[in-house]
Amino acid sequence: GNESKLDRERERERKRGVREKSMANFGVRRMKLGSQGLEVSAQGLGCMGISAFYGPSKPETDALALLHHAIDSGVTFLDTSDVYGPETNELLL
């Protein structure tokens, strides 16, 4: 039935190294990153638009609200780069 199909899917995910773990009761899956034991959310947040490339930089209060919402929702994989402005996003993070 449907339960056994779901169980098989969960087992396949575990075998791939993705561990289902509820964060903040939102059910965001986590996965192993590299070989040092670090785990991040399987879903990430691209931070480029916070400070560059899509028009003017967002107000800091809006940027912080977005980051807090992502983290509170269980998203811990935040993708950023120094190309977006020297340390601009990193300082917000």
OpenMM code with the backbone's topology and positions (N, CA, C; nanometers):
from openmm import Vec3, app, unit

residues = "GLY ASN GLU SER LYS LEU ASP ARG GLU ARG GLU ARG GLU ARG LYS ARG GLY VAL ARG GLU LYS SER MET ALA ASN PHE GLY VAL ARG ARG MET LYS LEU GLY SER GLN GLY LEU GLU VAL SER ALA GLN GLY LEU GLY CYS MET GLY ILE SER ALA PHE TYR GLY PRO SER LYS PRO GLU THR ASP ALA LEU ALA LEU LEU HIS HIS ALA ILE ASP SER GLY VAL THR PHE LEU ASP THR SER ASP VAL TYR GLY PRO GLU THR ASN GLU LEU LEU LEU".split()
positions = [
    Vec3(0.0810, -0.1186, 0.0000),
    Vec3(0.0000, 0.0000, 0.0000),
    Vec3(0.0857, 0.1253, 0.0000),
    Vec3(0.0226, 0.2377, 0.0286),
    Vec3(0.0923, 0.3664, 0.0316),
    Vec3(0.1958, 0.3740, 0.1414),
    Vec3(0.1654, 0.3111, 0.2580),
    Vec3(0.2611, 0.3155, 0.3694),
    Vec3(0.3909, 0.2461, 0.3334),
    Vec3(0.3833, 0.1296, 0.2719),
    Vec3(0.5056, 0.0584, 0.2376),
    Vec3(0.5838, 0.1327, 0.1300),
    Vec3(0.5155, 0.2011, 0.0387),
    Vec3(0.5840, 0.2817, -0.0632),
    Vec3(0.6586, 0.3976, 0.0025),
    Vec3(0.5947, 0.4622, 0.1002),
    Vec3(0.6587, 0.5711, 0.1740),
    Vec3(0.7783, 0.5193, 0.2528),
    Vec3(0.7618, 0.4030, 0.3155),
    Vec3(0.8725, 0.3434, 0.3903),
    Vec3(0.9908, 0.3131, 0.2985),
    Vec3(0.9634, 0.2607, 0.1802),
    Vec3(1.0716, 0.2312, 0.0847),
    Vec3(1.1422, 0.3592, 0.0418),
    Vec3(1.0659, 0.4665, 0.0195),
    Vec3(1.1263, 0.5946, -0.0190),
    Vec3(1.2148, 0.6486, 0.0930),
    Vec3(1.1670, 0.6412, 0.2162),
    Vec3(1.2475, 0.6875, 0.3305),
    Vec3(1.3758, 0.6068, 0.3441),
    Vec3(1.3665, 0.4768, 0.3217),
    Vec3(1.4856, 0.3922, 0.3300),
    Vec3(1.5862, 0.4293, 0.2212),
    Vec3(1.5384, 0.4568, 0.1011),
    Vec3(1.6285, 0.5002, -0.0073),
    Vec3(1.6979, 0.6307, 0.0296),
    Vec3(1.6250, 0.7248, 0.0896),
    Vec3(1.6847, 0.8515, 0.1312),
    Vec3(1.7909, 0.8296, 0.2373),
    Vec3(1.7638, 0.7420, 0.3335),
    Vec3(1.8626, 0.7127, 0.4377),
    Vec3(1.9894, 0.6541, 0.3755),
    Vec3(1.9725, 0.5677, 0.2795),
    Vec3(2.0879, 0.5072, 0.2147),
    Vec3(2.1704, 0.6105, 0.1383),
    Vec3(2.1085, 0.7148, 0.0883),
    Vec3(2.1806, 0.8218, 0.0177),
    Vec3(2.2452, 0.9197, 0.1147),
    Vec3(2.2265, 0.9020, 0.2415),
    Vec3(2.2879, 0.9898, 0.3393),
    Vec3(2.1997, 1.1062, 0.3797),
    Vec3(2.0766, 1.1074, 0.3343),
    Vec3(1.9828, 1.2135, 0.3733),
    Vec3(1.9027, 1.1621, 0.4912),
    Vec3(1.9096, 1.2351, 0.5989),
    Vec3(1.8386, 1.1950, 0.7201),
    Vec3(1.7190, 1.2861, 0.7382),
    Vec3(1.6027, 1.2259, 0.7495),
    Vec3(1.4852, 1.3062, 0.7757),
    Vec3(1.4862, 1.3449, 0.9229),
    Vec3(1.4842, 1.4711, 0.9460),
    Vec3(1.4856, 1.5206, 1.0831),
    Vec3(1.4015, 1.6473, 1.0870),
    Vec3(1.3066, 1.6517, 1.1720),
    Vec3(1.2219, 1.7692, 1.1818),
    Vec3(1.2967, 1.8804, 1.2525),
    Vec3(1.2942, 1.9971, 1.1924),
    Vec3(1.3521, 2.1161, 1.2556),
    Vec3(1.2381, 2.2154, 1.2713),
    Vec3(1.2206, 2.2645, 1.3881),
    Vec3(1.1160, 2.3630, 1.4171),
    Vec3(0.9793, 2.3119, 1.3704),
    Vec3(0.9608, 2.1794, 1.3737),
    Vec3(0.8350, 2.1157, 1.3345),
    Vec3(0.7939, 2.1441, 1.1907),
    Vec3(0.8863, 2.1818, 1.1043),
    Vec3(0.8547, 2.2050, 0.9644),
    Vec3(0.8958, 2.0866, 0.8772),
    Vec3(0.9661, 1.9900, 0.9328),
    Vec3(1.0017, 1.8719, 0.8574),
    Vec3(1.1068, 1.8948, 0.7514),
    Vec3(1.1926, 1.9926, 0.7673),
    Vec3(1.2984, 2.0169, 0.6699),
    Vec3(1.4020, 1.9063, 0.6831),
    Vec3(1.4258, 1.8366, 0.5735),
    Vec3(1.5241, 1.7285, 0.5767),
    Vec3(1.6639, 1.7850, 0.5901),
    Vec3(1.7510, 1.7035, 0.6461),
    Vec3(1.8917, 1.7415, 0.6625),
    Vec3(1.9757, 1.6411, 0.5871),
    Vec3(2.0935, 1.6843, 0.5450),
    Vec3(2.1832, 1.5932, 0.4759),
    Vec3(2.3269, 1.6200, 0.5173),
    Vec3(2.4071, 1.5165, 0.5056),
    Vec3(2.5485, 1.5252, 0.5402),
    Vec3(2.6201, 1.6045, 0.4310),
    Vec3(2.7068, 1.6947, 0.4719),
    Vec3(2.7849, 1.7751, 0.3785),
    Vec3(2.9318, 1.7424, 0.4011),
    Vec3(2.9934, 1.6776, 0.3039),
    Vec3(3.1338, 1.6414, 0.3177),
    Vec3(3.1524, 1.5238, 0.4113),
    Vec3(3.2748, 1.5094, 0.4616),
    Vec3(3.3074, 1.3926, 0.5441),
    Vec3(3.3414, 1.4278, 0.6888),
    Vec3(3.3186, 1.5528, 0.7283),
    Vec3(3.3546, 1.5958, 0.8632),
    Vec3(3.2379, 1.5924, 0.9614),
    Vec3(3.1224, 1.5416, 0.9170),
    Vec3(3.0077, 1.5307, 1.0064),
    Vec3(2.9135, 1.6491, 1.0037),
    Vec3(2.9425, 1.7490, 0.9221),
    Vec3(2.8556, 1.8660, 0.9129),
    Vec3(2.7253, 1.8279, 0.8434),
    Vec3(2.6143, 1.8748, 0.8977),
    Vec3(2.4840, 1.8528, 0.8369),
    Vec3(2.4190, 1.9871, 0.8094),
    Vec3(2.3514, 1.9946, 0.6967),
    Vec3(2.2785, 2.1149, 0.6587),
    Vec3(2.1399, 2.0741, 0.6117),
    Vec3(2.0529, 2.1705, 0.5952),
    Vec3(1.9209, 2.1405, 0.5417),
    Vec3(1.9353, 2.1016, 0.3949),
    Vec3(1.8494, 2.0103, 0.3497),
    Vec3(1.8516, 1.9694, 0.2098),
    Vec3(1.8060, 2.0845, 0.1201),
    Vec3(1.7271, 2.1740, 0.1748),
    Vec3(1.6828, 2.2930, 0.1023),
    Vec3(1.7711, 2.4090, 0.1437),
    Vec3(1.8151, 2.4889, 0.0480),
    Vec3(1.9007, 2.6018, 0.0792),
    Vec3(1.8353, 2.7340, 0.0456),
    Vec3(1.9012, 2.8403, 0.0870),
    Vec3(1.8575, 2.9761, 0.0542),
    Vec3(1.9710, 3.0452, -0.0183),
    Vec3(1.9485, 3.0830, -0.1424),
    Vec3(2.0459, 3.1613, -0.2177),
    Vec3(2.0386, 3.3061, -0.1732),
    Vec3(2.1499, 3.3617, -0.1275),
    Vec3(2.1500, 3.4953, -0.0667),
    Vec3(2.1948, 3.6060, -0.1621),
    Vec3(2.2195, 3.5746, -0.2878),
    Vec3(2.2709, 3.6753, -0.3800),
    Vec3(2.1805, 3.7986, -0.3882),
    Vec3(2.0500, 3.7769, -0.3949),
    Vec3(1.9577, 3.8882, -0.4115),
    Vec3(1.9465, 3.9805, -0.2921),
    Vec3(2.0017, 3.9416, -0.1799),
    Vec3(1.9925, 4.0264, -0.0609),
    Vec3(2.0724, 4.1548, -0.0799),
    Vec3(2.1894, 4.1440, -0.1410),
    Vec3(2.2768, 4.2619, -0.1469),
    Vec3(2.3257, 4.2988, -0.2866),
    Vec3(2.2898, 4.2229, -0.3886),
    Vec3(2.3458, 4.2549, -0.5206),
    Vec3(2.2623, 4.1948, -0.6331),
    Vec3(2.2818, 4.2491, -0.7488),
    Vec3(2.2395, 4.1939, -0.8776),
    Vec3(2.0924, 4.2050, -0.9131),
    Vec3(2.0031, 4.2163, -0.8204),
    Vec3(1.8606, 4.2267, -0.8527),
    Vec3(1.8069, 4.3624, -0.8104),
    Vec3(1.8750, 4.4678, -0.8484),
    Vec3(1.8348, 4.6013, -0.8083),
    Vec3(1.9103, 4.6443, -0.6844),
    Vec3(1.8656, 4.7517, -0.6221),
    Vec3(1.9357, 4.8020, -0.5028),
    Vec3(1.9334, 4.6998, -0.3888),
    Vec3(2.0315, 4.7104, -0.3014),
    Vec3(2.0362, 4.6236, -0.1837),
    Vec3(1.9089, 4.6378, -0.1040),
    Vec3(1.8673, 4.5278, -0.0443),
    Vec3(1.7476, 4.5302, 0.0398),
    Vec3(1.7824, 4.5970, 0.1728),
    Vec3(1.6839, 4.6626, 0.2359),
    Vec3(1.7093, 4.7198, 0.3677),
    Vec3(1.7559, 4.6096, 0.4636),
    Vec3(1.8481, 4.6440, 0.5507),
    Vec3(1.9038, 4.5445, 0.6429),
    Vec3(1.7955, 4.4772, 0.7267),
    Vec3(1.6948, 4.5523, 0.7688),
    Vec3(1.5880, 4.4922, 0.8503),
    Vec3(1.5132, 4.3856, 0.7707),
    Vec3(1.4898, 4.4092, 0.6404),
    Vec3(1.4230, 4.3093, 0.5561),
    Vec3(1.5120, 4.1874, 0.5369),
    Vec3(1.6399, 4.2114, 0.5130),
    Vec3(1.7343, 4.1014, 0.4934),
    Vec3(1.7423, 4.0143, 0.6183),
    Vec3(1.7506, 4.0773, 0.7339),
    Vec3(1.7578, 4.0016, 0.8595),
    Vec3(1.6282, 3.9249, 0.8857),
    Vec3(1.5152, 3.9851, 0.8528),
    Vec3(1.3869, 3.9167, 0.8704),
    Vec3(1.3804, 3.7924, 0.7820),
    Vec3(1.4277, 3.8032, 0.6588),
    Vec3(1.4305, 3.6893, 0.5685),
    Vec3(1.5208, 3.5785, 0.6229),
    Vec3(1.6402, 3.6150, 0.6669),
    Vec3(1.7342, 3.5161, 0.7204),
    Vec3(1.6783, 3.4484, 0.8452),
    Vec3(1.6186, 3.5257, 0.9335),
    Vec3(1.5590, 3.4674, 1.0548),
    Vec3(1.4442, 3.3732, 1.0190),
    Vec3(1.3639, 3.4124, 0.9218),
    Vec3(1.2526, 3.3263, 0.8808),
    Vec3(1.3053, 3.1940, 0.8247),
    Vec3(1.4077, 3.2011, 0.7409),
    Vec3(1.4657, 3.0794, 0.6839),
    Vec3(1.5192, 2.9885, 0.7938),
    Vec3(1.5976, 3.0444, 0.8841),
    Vec3(1.6582, 2.9648, 0.9916),
    Vec3(1.5507, 2.9095, 1.0849),
    Vec3(1.4523, 2.9923, 1.1207),
    Vec3(1.3437, 2.9463, 1.2075),
    Vec3(1.2616, 2.8353, 1.1414),
    Vec3(1.2613, 2.8332, 1.0075),
    Vec3(1.1889, 2.7304, 0.9327),
    Vec3(1.2708, 2.6036, 0.9147),
    Vec3(1.3974, 2.6064, 0.9565),
    Vec3(1.4814, 2.4881, 0.9470),
    Vec3(1.5818, 2.4904, 0.8335),
    Vec3(1.5869, 2.5986, 0.7570),
    Vec3(1.6828, 2.6094, 0.6472),
    Vec3(1.8154, 2.6590, 0.7043),
    Vec3(1.9181, 2.5742, 0.6959),
    Vec3(2.0489, 2.6088, 0.7527),
    Vec3(2.1593, 2.6129, 0.6477),
    Vec3(2.1234, 2.5863, 0.5217),
    Vec3(2.2211, 2.5913, 0.4125),
    Vec3(2.2027, 2.7252, 0.3427),
    Vec3(2.2871, 2.8227, 0.3761),
    Vec3(2.2777, 2.9582, 0.3233),
    Vec3(2.3924, 2.9791, 0.2249),
    Vec3(2.3567, 3.0002, 0.0986),
    Vec3(2.4546, 3.0103, -0.0083),
    Vec3(2.4870, 3.1570, -0.0340),
    Vec3(2.6130, 3.1932, -0.0167),
    Vec3(2.6562, 3.3300, -0.0402),
    Vec3(2.7972, 3.3301, -0.0972),
    Vec3(2.8428, 3.4485, -0.1374),
    Vec3(2.9765, 3.4609, -0.1961),
    Vec3(3.0281, 3.6020, -0.1743),
    Vec3(3.1594, 3.6147, -0.1636),
    Vec3(3.2169, 3.7488, -0.1495),
    Vec3(3.2045, 3.8284, -0.2787),
    Vec3(3.1663, 3.7653, -0.3885),
    Vec3(3.1462, 3.8357, -0.5152),
    Vec3(3.0312, 3.9355, -0.5042),
    Vec3(2.9385, 3.9120, -0.4120),
    Vec3(2.8218, 3.9983, -0.3974),
    Vec3(2.8541, 4.1297, -0.3284),
    Vec3(2.9737, 4.1517, -0.2927),
    Vec3(3.0161, 4.2708, -0.2211),
    Vec3(3.1056, 4.2251, -0.1091),
    Vec3(3.2196, 4.2850, -0.0903),
    Vec3(3.3125, 4.2361, 0.0115),
    Vec3(3.2449, 4.2195, 0.1470),
    Vec3(3.2225, 4.0966, 0.1857),
    Vec3(3.1690, 4.0610, 0.3173),
    Vec3(3.0285, 4.1127, 0.3450),
    Vec3(2.9581, 4.1610, 0.2432),
    Vec3(2.8253, 4.2195, 0.2663),
    Vec3(2.7286, 4.1179, 0.3239),
    Vec3(2.7086, 4.0060, 0.2528),
    Vec3(2.6172, 3.9028, 0.3041),
    Vec3(2.6742, 3.8338, 0.4271),
    Vec3(2.8029, 3.8139, 0.4292),
    Vec3(2.8638, 3.7426, 0.5413),
    Vec3(2.8427, 3.8188, 0.6722),
    Vec3(2.8493, 3.9506, 0.6666),
    Vec3(2.8259, 4.0296, 0.7878),
    Vec3(2.6809, 4.0170, 0.8339),
    Vec3(2.5878, 4.0097, 0.7392),
    Vec3(2.4488, 3.9892, 0.7770),
    Vec3(2.4290, 3.8532, 0.8415),
    Vec3(2.4950, 3.7534, 0.7852),
    Vec3(2.4816, 3.6186, 0.8407),
    Vec3(2.5449, 3.6116, 0.9774),
] * unit.nanometer
topology = app.Topology()
chain = topology.addChain("A")
for resn in residues:
    res = topology.addResidue(resn, chain)
    for name in ("N", "CA", "C"):
        topology.addAtom(name, app.Element.getBySymbol(name[0]), res)
